[in-house]
Amino acid sequence: MPKYDVLIVGGGVAGLRAALAARQAGVQVALLSKTHPLRSHSATSSDGLNAAFGKDDSWQQHAQDTVRAGAGLCDQAAVEEMCRAASDDIIQLDHIGVPFNRNAEGKLDRWALGGHTSPRTAFSADMTGHAVLNTLYEQCIREEIPSHEEWLVTSLVVEDGICRGALALELGTGNLAAFGASAVVLATGGAGRVYAPSTASQSCCGDGMRLAYRAGLGLRDMEMVQYHPLGFCERAAFASEGALGEGATLCNPDGQPILQTDDLTLRDALCRSLASAEDGATLDFRSIGKERIGARFLYLERAANEMAGISLDTAPLPVMPRMHRVLGGIQTDTNGATAVSGLFAAGECASPGVHGANALAGNALTASVVFGRRAGSAAAAQVSIVAPQTIADSTLEDARLALAAIFSRPASEDTVVAIQRALASAMAEYVGLVRDAAGLREAAGCVADLQTRYAQVGLRHHGKMYNHELLTFYELGALLDVAEAIVTAAQERQESRGVHHRSDFPATNDAEWQHHSLVTYGPAGPSLTTSPVNAGQSA
Amino acid sequence: METTFKVYRFDPENGSKPDFATYQVDLPDSATVMDGLRHIRDEQDPSLAFRASCERGSCGDCALRINKKGRLGCTLKIAKTVKNGVVTVEPIRNIPVLKDLVYDLEGFLWKKIKSVQPWITPREPEPKGEYVVAEEQLAEVRKAMSCVMCGLCDEGCAVIKIDKDFVGPAALTKAYRAVFDPRDGQHNERLTLVSEPGGVWDCTHCFEANGHCPLNLEPTDRLFEVRDEAIRQGIRSGTRNPKVQRHYDSFLNSVKRSGWLDEGRLAIESEGLTNIAGLAKLLPTVIRAIPKGKAPLPYFHHKRPGAEAIRRIIDKAQRSEA
């Protein structure tokens, strides 16, 4: 049985950052990820990294902007931690090779994003996520951090409130193995695939959220689902919001600007106004010029051409809001620690409390870097408390039996793919940008129905190697759990706040609703509790 | 649009030989090849295996050979590639296939990427803030780094096809990223590494990599730029391999002396004059060559016309190098 001091689950930006931090703390760390790290969804992150640099800005101002966007649900301690640390983290990324765009003085250039009072987003064209992911990967191979690729964690091993490791399925062989560890860091990414269409990669199925949820941990602020205003094509593609700060204009089909370029609105308001524009919208880059497009929109220039057949310097790009990410996740403190000893979480699967009810553009990648690092360090510190654990053979044997039980289900007319599709379209229809009680009731009924179908569905393919249907079976389990948490929290919150917009309760109601929602698993159904927002001192 | 998909199938679990299976697919005109594969897997044959992740040309996971050309399946529209109603999908070439369209990139790509040590070691003195660097210096590094590691340049490479040890254009584009990053402190060490056998000098200038890169990153040109930088830095090929070094020295000395190549001398000096075992290995070849008149006597090599002029050119080049 492989045994490590720290096991990182997930090879995206948060996971790789955590792995490096743990390694630098001198412990034995290994990565385990569902895809090769460079295929992670982080590669699509396009806005950049936020930090206050220079005398015209301050981390306090960054924190204030974050809190204002978060519409009353940000935890002050987490926001302060991120905004204070972000500049050092970004400088460190510069030193290890992220090719950030430079200004005329050769220092970090910054672009303006919606909701920021000054331009504070460092970027590497519109491929910052890709550049950070690749740079961190380079350092991980330099450190010779062992990496188990194409492994799916099927469950955590938690005994007496302590996480002792994980059980995982090797996708290439279909074999199960136990990984013992002193600490496990979940950095499994988001759950965007709970909706269709969405900007999420195939892998974003909420795997880590389910693992934590089933281990008894609460999922926080799950009703907060963010749409991205600049989706294009019928795929997962989207343009960086940096486009608006750079002078691209959002227009209606007649070419009339929908918003002024100096008016960089928050994503939620922008999405709702675009969604209500009946004839659709276009993003017009023509005033920017070919050279600047080439220097700053490396990805979009190519993708618009290949996927939409549009050359950005000659024609506007049709865009539409598209589900982007779940802002909530596994509740953690600012060290990524969860309520289970030895279990940490960071990145999109986690909720340290910085996004509140609406994430500021660029804060997502920033949070992955800052809290990824902190979770890695904290997990390494766990090693001095508990030695790497041995997982009992019987635990692995139970998991093998559970896997065999999945295969021995009788073949059914119903398929995991059909259930997944029904779920994603119901979520998009009833739990989208604008919600109401009737729609949410419909969604709840639908999720319950699909859970029943899931409990009976059989697999058509019984091969062991790269059995995608089996992978989908596990992913669907996670998506159903995530959907259950989203719908439960969205039904409960009878007000509008940030990205959660209720047409039947259009006003924000601080007196009754300025608190986090926390959904916990129960065999008889989820239960929802609330927890106060740590608003602290205004920064 | 009705399309026939001919898909490569190979399942080691059932012991069958690789073969093509045919599927009829009816999808909207905007559908991509990946949409087609997914449709087949979801609706017709759940045993079909392939990789896919971002669905937007960002991650390189879905590199496949589609209608005999290396492409990313997620951005290629069926309408753009279909020929006589048929789309043929295979794994990329020259690589071990694990199952169906899933292939093993470990030896083909990831090990080679690691071998060029493509990480940045901060150049001393490490500044307190960011490195002050001109945008022009980083723009090309950024572009090279936008590579999605799909492996299609290596798939098209004429050398890898016959020599698996060639590190290849993908890894050397990755090396470019580090070599031309002004923040890196291991400039010459890396150049020395990629000048070893299997590195930049093993490229045969066929330019196939440029033609195969779906992102138009021009891997062949980047490889040349790495090689040119090695020359500028005075790094000679194979400096870590004494045999290669002896070979080059002997070649040069021979041309300098007689104006052309003394092949007998080159063979002996490449092995090393004191390397008895190495010299002994040459013997069978020499014995076979003598009756055919193809074993020239080393060192008794007559000068060609113009040998003096050639010597003067070499002298001049060596003086300017010094």
Interface residues (C-beta under 8 A of the other chain):
Chain A: T35 H36 L38 R39 S40 H41 A43 T44 I90 I91 D94 H95 I96 G97 P99 F100 N101 R102 N103 A104 E105 G106 K107 L108 D109 S124 A125 M127 H130 A131 N134 T135 E138 Q139 I141 R142 G172 S201 Q202 S203 E234 R235 A236 A237 A295 L298 Y299 R302 A303 E306 M307 T415 V417 L459 R460 H461 G463 K464 M465 Y466 N467 H468 E469
Chain B: D11 P12 E13 N14 S30 T32 R41 D42 P46 S47 L48 A49 R51 A52 S53 C54 E55 R56 G57 S58 C59 G60 D61 C74 T75 L76 L98 K99 D100 V102 L105 W110 I113 K114 Q117 P118 W119 I120 P122 E126 G129 E130 Y131 V132 V133 A134 E135 L138 A139 V141 R142 K143 M145 S146 V148 M149 R177 A178 D181 R183 D184 L215
